[in-house]
């Protein structure tokens, strides 16, 4: 199909669309305390109501599943195309140059929390559906724009939608990642590992602290001990002595937990610089686990889970958080794996390795997403992207990260970030290049139309 009329229709609605996005971004829909009829807090409920009111104003059929997932629908037919976005946002945070709720425009960029993740693309999808309807384009499948309210805190919203019998899409995508189509998201597992200090160490370590979240390489890690320590001199190690204590700090290079090989882990650097010390007791066992079973490598080889797959990438292992207070040791790991292994193998192998060191485990598992490149879904989305951008060489991609697409079968992530575009989601000064946002919504409209054809 020639998408020219669809593209023109989106352009005609551009100002109205941006105004709707601005209204949505003005609502600070960070997850709050649950209230009656507002399970994720009243501001998230306001953002949900705003989107539903927009759909009703346009004359679409709407639905609200227990104030956790809303939807707006067009068309007839037994099968349904799902476009899944979300109305909740991460906390505003510090460091903004412009009002994070203001949608101020500077140099062609619209600034605000949620303009990219994910209010802009989701409100845009509602207008994309309106364009298809207003042009009278024939479709065989209904189109449903769905918006959850808890994506940023674990996607309990969609879990609830499925649990209470919400209709499952036949096919669909989430405009909550990047272009072109993402056909594979590695399996992901978070490991929260602890050990009580039943056998006290020989060296009295008062604390170890490094990292904030499992899915980022530790940028700084500090150990404080009583007395003297043997410390190898490195340009990234600093040593301070005060009040009979030795404070050793390692500086690292941060990177995303899906690409730990691009960083330098400060915890590994710290323990390596202190390897001449025998800490003894259970603390030594914990440090030995980290250095023997992870160490400098990030490919899982020492743990027996190294897998390489030409199509979907390699295993990655990241140490994201370390805490020690003299009584208990805690480490959080982020392990991701390609399609040529299984969750069962990863879990059983890693569990066995950790338990050898007498440590306790809690896990948070996220399944691998894999939709074959030759499937209807991936083929159609890739075709739309190529034709809309003129980049006829674009190919579907595999990523280490996880997206909302894992919520449903036969769904992948598709847009809104273009290749080479700066990724500013969750950061201060989140923005959308307005021309690119419009372009991404035009692509969304074309993708909706194509998927609605049998």
C-alpha positions as a printed Julia matrix, in Angstrom:
454×3 Matrix{Float64}:
   0.0     0.0    0.0
   1.04    3.59  -0.58
   0.89    5.18   2.87
   0.77    8.76   1.57
  -2.85    9.47   2.58
  -2.3     7.98   6.02
   0.82   10.1    6.51
  -1.01   13.23   5.38
  -3.88   12.54   7.79
  -1.48   12.27  10.74
   0.11   15.58   9.72
  -3.34   17.21   9.56
  -3.97   16.14  13.17
  -0.48   17.04  14.41
  -1.38   20.1   16.49
  -4.39   18.43  18.09
  -2.27   15.34  18.77
   0.5    17.32  20.46
  -2.08   19.12  22.59
  -3.45   15.75  23.78
   0.07   14.54  24.55
   0.71   17.77  26.49
  -2.46   17.25  28.55
  -1.38   13.71  29.39
   2.22   14.63  30.29
   0.9    17.36  32.61
  -0.5    14.56  34.81
   2.27   13.29  37.11
   1.3     9.64  36.76
   4.02    8.16  38.97
   2.79    5.1   40.87
   1.31    6.16  44.2
  -0.54    4.76  47.17
  -3.52    2.62  46.18
  -6.97    4.14  46.73
 -10.48    2.88  46.02
 -10.84    2.67  42.2
  -7.19    3.75  41.83
  -4.96    0.72  42.46
  -1.82    2.58  41.35
  -2.7     5.94  42.9
  -4.95    8.82  41.9
  -2.57   10.46  39.4
  -2.15    7.26  37.37
  -5.96    6.98  37.41
  -6.2    10.56  36.07
  -3.9     9.67  33.15
  -5.97    6.56  32.42
  -9.2     8.59  32.5
  -7.7    11.22  30.2
  -6.86    8.62  27.54
 -10.27    6.95  27.82
 -12.01   10.33  27.53
 -10.01   11.05  24.39
 -11.19    7.78  22.84
 -14.81    8.48  23.8
 -14.61   12.0   22.36
 -13.42   10.49  19.07
 -16.42    8.14  19.08
 -14.56    4.89  19.68
 -15.62    1.97  21.82
 -13.71    2.02  25.12
 -13.1    -0.32  28.04
 -11.63   -0.09  31.52
 -10.44   -3.25  33.28
 -10.52   -2.43  37.0
  -8.58    0.81  36.5
  -5.49   -1.21  35.63
  -5.73   -1.4   31.82
  -7.79    0.8   29.53
  -8.51    0.25  25.85
  -9.94    2.03  22.82
 -11.14   -0.01  19.85
 -12.18    0.34  16.22
 -13.5    -2.12  13.66
 -15.25   -5.45  13.4
 -14.15   -9.07  13.25
 -13.25  -11.95  15.53
  -9.52  -11.25  15.54
  -7.88   -8.24  17.18
  -4.69   -6.25  16.6
  -3.31   -5.05  19.94
  -1.17   -1.92  20.3
   0.07   -1.88  23.89
   1.33    1.28  25.6
   1.3     2.6   29.16
   0.18    5.68  31.07
   2.44    5.41  34.13
   5.85    7.09  34.21
   9.01    6.83  36.3
   9.62    9.51  38.98
  10.5    12.95  37.62
  13.94   13.01  39.26
  16.39   15.89  39.52
  18.38   17.77  36.89
  15.69   19.03  34.52
  16.34   22.18  32.5
  12.62   22.55  31.77
   9.39   21.74  33.57
   9.1    17.91  33.4
   5.3    18.25  33.26
   5.24   21.2   30.87
   5.92   19.78  27.39
   7.98   22.87  26.6
   9.32   22.97  23.05
  12.92   24.07  22.46
  14.78   23.66  19.15
  12.17   21.26  17.81
  12.24   19.05  20.91
   9.32   18.55  23.28
  10.53   18.03  26.85
   8.58   16.15  29.51
   8.38   12.96  31.51
   6.57   10.47  29.32
   6.83   12.19  25.94
   8.82    9.18  24.71
   8.04    6.63  27.42
   5.22    6.11  26.73
   2.51    8.76  26.61
   3.59   10.33  23.32
   3.58    7.04  21.37
   0.4     5.77  23.1
  -1.66    8.94  22.56
  -0.19    8.94  19.05
  -1.51    5.41  18.48
  -5.04    6.58  19.32
  -4.73    9.27  16.64
  -3.25    6.69  14.24
  -6.39    4.58  14.7
  -8.53    7.68  14.1
  -6.66    8.3   10.84
  -7.44    4.77   9.63
 -11.13    5.22  10.5
 -11.47    8.72   9.06
  -9.94    7.59   5.76
 -12.35    4.63   5.63
  -9.51    2.16   5.07
 -10.8    -1.43   4.93
  -9.63   -3.75   7.74
 -10.3    -7.41   8.56
  -9.24   -7.35  12.22
 -10.35   -4.99  14.97
  -7.68   -2.61  16.25
  -7.4    -2.07  20.0
  -5.06    0.51  21.55
  -4.4    -0.75  25.08
  -2.71    1.17  27.86
  -1.56   -0.3   31.13
  -0.95    1.62  34.34
   1.93   -0.28  35.98
   4.52   -0.99  33.28
   7.32    0.81  35.11
   6.84   -1.27  38.27
   6.49   -4.79  36.91
   3.48   -4.9   34.56
   1.01   -6.18  37.17
  -1.62   -4.27  35.18
  -1.48   -6.6   32.18
  -1.13   -9.66  34.41
  -4.45   -8.62  35.97
  -6.02   -8.01  32.55
  -5.11  -11.55  31.48
  -6.13  -13.08  34.83
  -9.66  -11.63  34.72
 -10.2   -12.76  31.13
  -9.38   -9.67  29.08
  -9.37  -10.42  25.35
  -5.93  -11.42  24.1
  -4.62   -9.84  20.89
  -4.23  -12.08  17.85
  -1.21  -10.08  16.79
   0.33   -6.79  17.86
   3.17   -4.58  19.0
   4.22   -2.14  21.7
   5.54    1.29  20.63
   7.8     1.35  23.68
  11.3     0.54  22.46
  13.01    1.17  19.13
  12.88    0.61  15.37
  13.04   -1.57  13.39
  11.02   -4.55  14.71
  12.55   -6.39  17.68
  11.98  -10.08  17.02
  13.84  -11.36  20.08
  14.34  -10.2   23.64
  16.72  -12.38  25.62
  15.49  -14.32  28.6
  16.25  -12.33  31.72
  16.69  -13.35  35.33
  17.46  -11.3   38.42
  19.21  -13.09  41.29
  19.12  -11.71  44.83
  21.73  -13.65  46.76
  22.39  -13.4   50.51
  24.52  -15.0   53.21
  24.42  -14.49  56.97
  27.86  -14.28  58.59
  27.67  -17.41  60.76
  31.43  -17.89  60.46
  32.87  -14.45  61.21
  35.68  -13.12  59.0
  39.23  -12.79  60.29
  39.49   -9.21  59.0
  36.79   -6.96  60.46
  35.04   -5.39  57.47
  32.48   -2.82  58.56
  30.77   -2.29  55.21
  30.84   -2.83  51.47
  28.61   -0.74  49.22
  28.3    -0.61  45.46
  25.6    -0.14  42.85
  21.94    0.83  42.95
  20.07   -1.53  40.61
  20.73   -5.03  39.25
  20.53   -3.94  35.6
  23.47   -1.53  35.62
  27.21   -2.13  35.93
  28.47   -0.91  39.33
  30.18    2.46  38.86
  31.58    2.87  42.38
  32.24    0.38  45.19
  33.65    1.1   48.66
  34.91   -1.2   51.4
  35.6    -0.01  54.95
  37.64   -2.21  57.3
  39.31   -1.85  60.66
  43.12   -1.83  60.6
  45.46   -2.16  57.64
  44.79   -3.78  54.28
  47.05   -4.79  51.43
  45.84   -2.82  48.41
  47.22   -3.12  44.87
  47.93    0.28  43.33
  45.65    1.05  40.4
  44.63    4.36  38.87
  40.99    3.55  39.64
  41.6     2.68  43.32
  41.77    5.24  46.14
  42.76    4.47  49.74
  42.01    6.63  52.77
  42.92    5.94  56.39
  41.08    7.57  59.26
  40.28    6.65  62.89
  42.05    3.31  62.55
  40.02    2.34  59.5
  41.03    1.74  55.89
  38.59    2.95  53.25
  39.14    1.53  49.77
  37.1     2.85  46.84
  37.1     1.51  43.29
  35.79    3.57  40.38
  34.29    1.72  37.44
  32.61    2.5   34.14
  28.84    2.1   34.14
  26.89    0.36  31.37
  23.45   -1.15  30.99
  22.96   -4.6   32.53
  22.18   -6.03  29.08
  25.67   -5.03  27.84
  27.98   -5.42  30.86
  30.96   -6.0   28.56
  30.8    -2.29  27.69
  31.49   -1.3   31.3
  34.11   -1.88  33.99
  32.58   -3.24  37.18
  33.81   -1.35  40.26
  33.08   -4.31  42.57
  35.28   -6.65  40.54
  38.0    -3.99  40.45
  37.74   -3.57  44.24
  37.98   -7.26  45.1
  40.81   -7.74  42.62
  42.79   -4.91  44.22
  42.25   -6.54  47.64
  43.02  -10.13  46.62
  46.21  -10.31  48.75
  44.02  -10.1   51.87
  42.46  -13.24  53.28
  39.23  -11.98  54.81
  38.28  -15.45  56.01
  34.95  -16.77  57.24
  31.72  -16.51  55.3
  32.7   -13.13  53.84
  35.59  -14.8   52.03
  33.19  -17.36  50.56
  31.0   -14.57  49.19
  33.92  -12.73  47.62
  35.26  -16.01  46.23
  31.9   -16.68  44.59
  31.96  -13.32  42.82
  35.57  -13.58  41.69
  35.59  -17.29  40.8
  32.17  -17.6   39.18
  31.88  -14.14  37.55
  35.1   -12.13  37.8
  36.26  -10.09  34.84
  34.24  -12.1   32.33
  30.61  -11.22  31.59
  29.72  -14.22  29.4
  28.77  -16.75  32.11
  31.57  -19.15  31.19
  32.81  -19.77  34.75
  29.26  -20.47  35.85
  28.67  -22.97  33.04
  26.02  -20.88  31.25
  27.96  -19.41  28.34
  25.81  -19.62  25.22
  26.4   -17.91  21.9
  23.77  -17.58  19.2
  24.39  -15.8   15.92
  20.77  -14.74  15.65
  19.92  -13.71  19.23
  23.27  -12.9   20.89
  25.22  -14.27  23.84
  24.77  -14.87  27.55
  25.54  -11.87  29.75
  26.12  -11.76  33.51
  26.17   -8.51  35.47
  26.91   -7.79  39.13
  24.61   -4.84  39.83
  24.44   -4.33  43.59
  26.64   -5.32  46.55
  25.88   -4.65  50.22
  27.6    -5.84  53.4
  27.01   -4.57  56.95
  29.1    -6.98  59.0
  26.12   -9.29  59.54
  24.93  -10.19  56.04
  26.3   -10.12  52.51
  23.98   -9.29  49.59
  24.59   -9.31  45.85
  22.14   -8.74  42.98
  22.88  -10.28  39.58
  21.3    -9.71  36.18
  21.68  -12.74  33.88
  20.38  -12.76  30.29
  20.47  -15.59  27.79
  19.81  -16.24  24.06
  17.35  -18.68  22.51
  19.7   -21.68  22.28
  19.29  -22.49  25.96
  16.34  -22.65  28.36
  15.22  -20.9   31.49
  15.21  -24.27  33.27
  18.88  -24.9   32.43
  19.96  -21.4   33.46
  18.06  -21.57  36.75
  19.24  -25.04  37.75
  22.88  -24.39  36.78
  23.18  -20.98  38.44
  21.35  -22.21  41.54
  23.79  -25.11  41.86
  26.81  -22.82  41.54
  25.55  -20.36  44.15
  24.55  -23.04  46.64
  28.11  -24.46  46.56
  29.12  -21.3   48.42
  26.35  -21.7   51.01
  24.37  -18.7   49.84
  20.58  -18.21  49.73
  18.68  -17.18  46.59
  15.58  -15.34  45.46
  14.88  -14.94  41.75
  12.76  -12.8   39.45
  12.4   -14.48  36.05
  11.33  -12.95  32.72
  10.81  -15.28  29.79
  12.61  -15.05  26.48
  10.59  -13.46  23.67
  11.16  -14.91  20.22
   8.95  -14.36  17.18
  10.54  -15.79  14.02
  11.77  -13.32  11.42
   9.62  -14.98   8.76
   6.4   -14.65  10.81
   3.51  -12.49   9.57
   4.1   -10.06  12.44
   7.82   -9.43  11.94
   7.58   -9.45   8.14
   4.78   -6.87   8.06
   6.39   -4.55  10.61
   9.74   -4.69   8.85
   8.07   -3.99   5.49
   6.24   -0.97   6.93
   9.43    0.42   8.44
  11.39   -0.01   5.22
   8.72    1.58   3.05
   8.01    4.46   5.44
  11.67    5.38   5.96
  13.15    4.41   2.6
  15.71    2.26   4.41
  15.17   -0.9    2.39
  18.15   -2.63   4.05
  16.68   -2.49   7.59
  16.46   -5.86   9.33
  14.62   -6.97  12.48
  16.83   -6.99  15.57
  17.42   -8.94  18.79
  18.06   -7.08  22.05
  19.21   -7.92  25.56
  16.58   -5.75  27.23
  12.99   -6.61  28.02
   9.87   -4.71  26.93
   6.12   -4.67  27.46
   5.8    -6.98  24.44
   6.5    -9.97  26.72
   3.04   -9.46  28.2
   1.31  -11.19  25.26
   1.99  -13.94  22.75
   2.66  -12.89  19.14
   3.63   -9.35  20.11
   6.94   -7.53  19.6
   8.35   -4.07  20.3
   8.29   -1.63  17.39
   9.43    1.99  17.78
   9.33    4.82  18.65
  13.12    5.46  18.82
  14.9     5.54  15.45
  18.38    4.05  14.94
  21.04    6.49  16.11
  18.57    8.63  18.05
  19.64    9.61  21.57
  17.88    7.49  24.18
  16.64    9.73  26.99
  13.86    7.69  28.57
  13.98    7.68  32.39
  16.62   10.43  32.24
  16.35   14.09  33.24
  15.27   16.16  30.23
  13.44   13.31  28.54
  12.4    14.69  25.16
  11.0    13.76  21.79
  12.18   15.34  18.56
   8.78   16.46  17.34
   9.35   15.59  13.68
  10.57   12.13  14.69
   7.6    11.56  16.99
   5.21   12.43  14.15
   7.17   10.12  11.83
   6.97    7.29  14.36
   3.2     7.76  14.68
   2.85    7.64  10.9
   4.75    4.34  10.98
   2.49    3.14  13.82
  -0.59    3.95  11.72
   0.76    2.03   8.73
   1.68   -0.92  10.96
  -1.81   -0.99  12.47
  -3.35   -0.99   9.02
  -1.1    -3.79   7.71
  -1.64   -6.0   10.76
  -5.4    -5.49  10.45
  -5.27   -7.21   7.04
  -5.51  -10.99   6.99
